[in-house]
Amino acid sequence: MSIASSDPCIAIPSIAEPRLPDGQGSMVSSLPTSRIHYLDNLRALAMLLGIFLHSALAYAQPAQSIWLATDPHGSVVIDASVWFIHLFRMSLFFLLSGYFAKLVIDRKGLKHFVWSRMLRLVGPFVLFYPFLLGAMTIVIVFSLSYLESPRGLMGLIAAAVKDTSAGQKREPPSTMHLWFLYYLVAFSAIGAVLYNVKLPRLDQLFRYPLLLLLCPILLIPGAIAGGTPLAAPESFVPSWWPFAFYGLYYFGGWSLYGREKQLESWCPYVWYIVAICLVFYVPYYFMMPVLELKDLVGGIAKQPYWITGLEALLTAYLSALLTVAAILLGQRYLSSKNAMLGFLADSSYWVYLLHLPIVLFLQTLLVPMPIPMWTKFAMVLIGTLVPCFVTYVVFVRYTPIGWLLHGKRSFP
């Protein structure tokens, strides 16, 4: 039952169930007429912000130097925006996934949970990975032939292609932008194994905000190993640091289930949290190392231990506080029923799966064109979202592909 309050920020359900069995749907209260929409909308926001980040990286100076398509012009404003969003986007996604994982097991049982994860996570990865790998390969081949002098990561690929033709070892394929599915499967398997294991209760921890403020310290080892900024763990060989960082968010969301009311104490301070994060993001941004192509080959040069530790501390706390702020702001501003937000929530999974080859193709196509940088950015973003949404409506929403991604939808 929801808590009655004039402030929508603290209308937090104590009992909830998902619309979708995969834990990525909306949260509704035990009363069928009291549905909460903000978690659906937050999940969609986390997904769609990924399209924004990938579209922006070609124009984020200086980060553009390590992206696949490097435009001659860039903006520090875009660069700062990219890394600010990067601090909380995946953390929020994994926390919501962990929350719904626990909810699904409690409501539907362990067998249903395992089956739903196979269907919603393993199924899309297995089905779409070959298509996306082929599409990315085609786009990269186009880029290498289209650009006279490939720059950035594309230039590194061009050099690697020459080395391969000379007999050098070819790099193994990566999980690309599907790495989140790869680790969600692992987190889900661990959750299923630990579900019947009696673990220490965390009620006291959730009851006292000051104790919660110490929790981000646990993220520091993962933040140190993941680097600043956190890299995408795209290798098929698992790394330990995503378990020590994103895994903690997943099981933080798992532990939050049934204790949602404890978030009430944070609601009055949400804008203070945002303000504090903005203040501390400034030194964090200027402390970040400027990544160059040589870093991708030889590794980032070692820094003094105190700088590495401070960067990791800021990463941990900014990530955690921004994730909490996103949830609280979602409760306050994204809880109302809205057809457009509902559509975005349903389509976001498909849009994210499909977007990367389109983004890279458009970025590459626009590199030599004498168009203002901000116009190029807008063209890439719009040119990616429109075909993704159109294909979702025509080929996905009411078809077996849609049933796989989000369950059946009836025609309006």
HELIX and SHEET records of a PDB file:
HELIX    1   1 PRO A    8  ILE A   10  5                                   3    
HELIX    2   2 TYR A   38  ALA A   56  1                                  19    
HELIX    3   3 LEU A   57  TYR A   59  5                                   3    
HELIX    4   4 ALA A   63  ILE A   66  5                                   4    
HELIX    5   5 VAL A   76  HIS A   86  1                                  11    
HELIX    6   6 ARG A   89  LYS A  108  1                                  20    
HELIX    7   7 LEU A  110  ARG A  117  1                                   8    
HELIX    8   8 MET A  118  VAL A  122  3                                   5    
HELIX    9   9 GLY A  123  TYR A  146  1                                  24    
HELIX   10  10 GLY A  152  SER A  165  1                                  14    
HELIX   11  11 MET A  176  LEU A  178  5                                   3    
HELIX   12  12 TRP A  179  LEU A  194  1                                  16    
HELIX   13  13 ASP A  203  ARG A  207  1                                   5    
HELIX   14  14 PRO A  209  LEU A  212  1                                   4    
HELIX   15  15 CYS A  215  LEU A  219  5                                   5    
HELIX   16  16 ILE A  220  GLY A  226  1                                   7    
HELIX   17  17 TRP A  241  ALA A  244  1                                   4    
HELIX   18  18 TYR A  246  LEU A  256  1                                  11    
HELIX   19  19 GLU A  260  TYR A  269  5                                  10    
HELIX   20  20 VAL A  270  MET A  287  1                                  18    
HELIX   21  21 LEU A  293  GLY A  298  1                                   6    
HELIX   22  22 TYR A  305  TYR A  333  1                                  29    
HELIX   23  23 ALA A  339  LEU A  366  1                                  28    
HELIX   24  24 MET A  373  THR A  391  1                                  19    
HELIX   25  25 TYR A  392  VAL A  396  3                                   5    
HELIX   26  26 PRO A  400  HIS A  406  1                                   7    
SHEET    1   A 3 ALA A  16  PRO A  18  0                                        
SHEET    2   A 3 MET A  27  SER A  29 -1                                        
SHEET    3   A 3 ARG A  35  ILE A  36 -1                                        
END                                                                             
